[in-house]
Amino acid sequence: MEREIKSSEKNQAASVEGNFSEEKTKVIPVIEEVLQVDKKVVETGRIHIRKEVAKDEQPVEIPLMNETYDVKKVQVSNLIFDEPPKMRTEGDTMIIPVVKEVAEIKIRYQVTEEIHVVKNKTVTPYSEKVTLKKEKVIIEREEGKK
């Protein structure tokens, strides 16, 4: 920033001293510094990343379901139906009627026996080793130039 000192101001100062010389203007420069900041990227080191897979065998227990059936013939006497009876279920027992035709004035069905099929459930523990993989990340720093 510059400031001009006019001769009128000088003259006022000079009039006190009794000096009324010529009027002149002087320029006095005012200096200001400005800071400029820059950045640059400097490599200070490197990082290497690698991944390893670790294997670990662990036992796994799985219950296995096994079903078996017991088949029994059950004799039934004198049950006569107008049409063949259908297969039915009572609890875990499936009942399948076995029929024969009986001659009458009209044909009807007589159950002579039934087949009872009983479902039995057993659970057998089963164990097997399985391999599970687990990843591990390793970071290594490499120092560079500063």
C-alpha positions as CSV (number, residue, x, y, z in Angstrom):
1,M,0.0,0.0,0.0
2,E,1.4,3.3,-1.0
3,R,0.9,6.6,0.7
4,E,1.5,9.9,-0.8
5,I,2.8,12.7,1.4
6,K,1.6,16.0,-0.1
7,S,3.7,19.1,0.0
8,S,0.9,20.9,1.9
9,E,1.6,18.6,4.8
10,K,5.3,19.3,4.4
11,N,4.7,22.9,4.2
12,Q,2.7,22.9,7.4
13,A,5.7,21.2,9.1
14,A,8.1,23.6,7.4
15,S,6.1,26.7,8.3
16,V,6.8,26.0,11.8
17,E,10.4,26.1,11.1
18,G,10.0,29.1,8.9
19,N,10.9,27.3,5.7
20,F,8.3,27.9,2.9
21,S,10.2,26.3,0.0
22,E,8.8,24.7,-3.1
23,E,5.9,22.3,-3.0
24,K,6.8,18.7,-3.9
25,T,5.1,15.3,-3.6
26,K,7.0,12.3,-2.6
27,V,5.9,8.7,-2.9
28,I,6.9,6.2,-0.2
29,P,6.3,2.6,-1.1
30,V,4.8,0.3,1.5
31,I,5.8,-3.4,1.0
32,E,3.8,-6.4,2.0
33,E,5.0,-10.0,1.8
34,V,2.6,-12.8,0.6
35,L,3.1,-16.4,1.6
36,Q,2.5,-19.1,-1.0
37,V,2.4,-22.7,0.2
38,D,2.7,-25.8,-2.1
39,K,2.6,-29.5,-1.3
40,K,4.2,-32.5,-3.1
41,V,3.9,-36.2,-2.6
42,V,6.9,-37.9,-1.1
43,E,7.1,-41.7,-0.8
44,T,8.0,-42.6,2.8
45,G,7.6,-46.4,2.5
46,R,5.5,-49.2,0.9
47,I,3.1,-51.7,2.2
48,H,2.8,-55.3,1.0
49,I,-0.5,-57.1,1.7
50,R,-0.8,-60.8,1.3
51,K,-3.5,-63.3,2.3
52,E,-3.0,-66.8,3.6
53,V,-5.6,-69.5,3.8
54,A,-5.4,-71.6,7.0
55,K,-7.1,-75.1,7.0
56,D,-8.6,-76.4,10.1
57,E,-10.3,-79.8,10.3
58,Q,-13.3,-79.9,12.7
59,P,-15.7,-82.8,13.4
60,V,-19.3,-82.2,12.3
61,E,-22.1,-84.2,13.9
62,I,-25.2,-84.7,11.8
63,P,-28.2,-86.8,12.9
64,L,-29.2,-89.2,10.1
65,M,-32.9,-90.3,9.9
66,N,-33.6,-93.9,9.0
67,E,-37.1,-95.3,8.7
68,T,-38.0,-99.0,8.7
69,Y,-41.4,-100.6,8.2
70,D,-42.9,-103.7,9.9
71,V,-45.5,-105.4,7.8
72,K,-48.2,-107.6,9.6
73,K,-51.2,-109.4,8.2
74,V,-54.3,-109.0,10.4
75,Q,-57.3,-111.3,9.8
76,V,-60.6,-109.5,9.8
77,S,-63.9,-111.4,9.8
78,N,-67.2,-110.7,8.2
79,L,-66.8,-107.0,7.3
80,I,-68.8,-106.5,4.1
81,F,-68.9,-103.1,2.3
82,D,-70.8,-101.8,-0.7
83,E,-67.6,-100.6,-2.3
84,P,-63.9,-101.3,-1.7
85,P,-62.7,-99.6,1.5
86,K,-59.8,-97.1,1.0
87,M,-56.4,-97.2,2.5
88,R,-56.3,-95.3,5.9
89,T,-53.7,-94.2,8.5
90,E,-54.1,-94.6,12.3
91,G,-51.1,-92.9,14.1
92,D,-47.9,-94.3,12.5
93,T,-49.8,-97.3,11.1
94,M,-50.9,-97.4,7.5
95,I,-53.8,-99.9,6.9
96,I,-54.3,-101.3,3.4
97,P,-57.5,-103.4,3.1
98,V,-57.3,-106.6,1.1
99,V,-60.7,-107.5,-0.4
100,K,-62.5,-110.2,-2.3
101,E,-65.8,-110.1,-4.0
102,V,-68.7,-111.9,-2.3
103,A,-71.6,-113.1,-4.4
104,E,-75.0,-111.9,-3.3
105,I,-77.9,-110.6,-5.1
106,K,-75.6,-107.6,-5.6
107,I,-71.9,-107.5,-5.3
108,R,-70.5,-106.2,-2.1
109,Y,-67.0,-106.2,-0.6
110,Q,-65.9,-108.2,2.4
111,V,-62.6,-107.4,4.1
112,T,-60.8,-110.6,4.8
113,E,-57.6,-109.2,6.1
114,E,-55.8,-105.9,6.5
115,I,-52.1,-105.2,6.1
116,H,-50.8,-102.9,8.8
117,V,-47.5,-101.1,8.0
118,V,-45.9,-99.5,11.0
119,K,-43.3,-96.8,10.6
120,N,-40.3,-97.0,13.0
121,K,-37.9,-94.0,13.3
122,T,-34.3,-94.3,14.5
123,V,-31.8,-91.6,14.8
124,T,-28.2,-92.6,14.3
125,P,-25.5,-90.1,15.2
126,Y,-23.0,-89.6,12.4
127,S,-19.7,-87.8,12.6
128,E,-17.4,-86.8,9.8
129,K,-14.3,-84.5,9.7
130,V,-14.6,-81.6,7.4
131,T,-12.0,-79.1,6.4
132,L,-12.9,-75.4,7.0
133,K,-10.8,-72.6,5.4
134,K,-10.0,-69.4,7.2
135,E,-8.3,-66.4,5.5
136,K,-5.6,-64.4,7.3
137,V,-4.4,-61.0,6.0
138,I,-0.7,-60.0,6.6
139,I,0.4,-56.4,6.2
140,E,4.2,-55.8,5.9
141,R,5.6,-52.2,5.8
142,E,8.7,-51.5,3.7
143,E,10.5,-48.4,4.7
144,G,11.4,-46.2,1.7
145,K,13.4,-43.0,1.1
146,K,12.5,-39.9,3.1
